[in-house]
């Protein structure tokens, strides 16, 4: 069984985020604007594909460890 990861996306400022799970061509599980103060997005899965409009607008953590975002998009696995 592939290991389950917990991805936490914490908005630092308003920005658009698109997240797909398991397959880079899958329908997004999140495709919207994130706002600070609304709280973090917590997702569980094996792999995530992230696109974020502004790289410095979010703080990412995988299983509690900080994760750097590299435009134009990153894969978390």
Secondary structure as the mmCIF struct_conf table of DSSP 4:
data_model
#
loop_
_struct_conf.conf_type_id
_struct_conf.id
_struct_conf.beg_label_comp_id
_struct_conf.beg_label_asym_id
_struct_conf.beg_label_seq_id
_struct_conf.end_label_comp_id
_struct_conf.end_label_asym_id
_struct_conf.end_label_seq_id
HELX_LH_PP_P HELX_LH_PP_P1 UNK A 2 UNK A 4
STRN STRN1 UNK A 5 UNK A 11
BEND BEND1 UNK A 12 UNK A 13
STRN STRN2 UNK A 15 UNK A 21
BEND BEND2 UNK A 22 UNK A 22
TURN_TY1_P TURN_TY1_P1 UNK A 24 UNK A 25
BEND BEND3 UNK A 26 UNK A 26
HELX_LH_PP_P HELX_LH_PP_P2 UNK A 27 UNK A 28
BEND BEND4 UNK A 29 UNK A 29
STRN STRN3 UNK A 30 UNK A 34
TURN_TY1_P TURN_TY1_P2 UNK A 36 UNK A 37
BEND BEND5 UNK A 38 UNK A 38
STRN STRN4 UNK A 41 UNK A 45
BEND BEND6 UNK A 46 UNK A 46
STRN STRN5 UNK A 48 UNK A 52
BEND BEND7 UNK A 53 UNK A 54
HELX_RH_3T_P HELX_RH_3T_P1 UNK A 55 UNK A 57
STRN STRN6 UNK A 58 UNK A 62
TURN_TY1_P TURN_TY1_P3 UNK A 63 UNK A 64
STRN STRN7 UNK A 65 UNK A 67
TURN_TY1_P TURN_TY1_P4 UNK A 71 UNK A 72
STRN STRN8 UNK A 74 UNK A 76
#
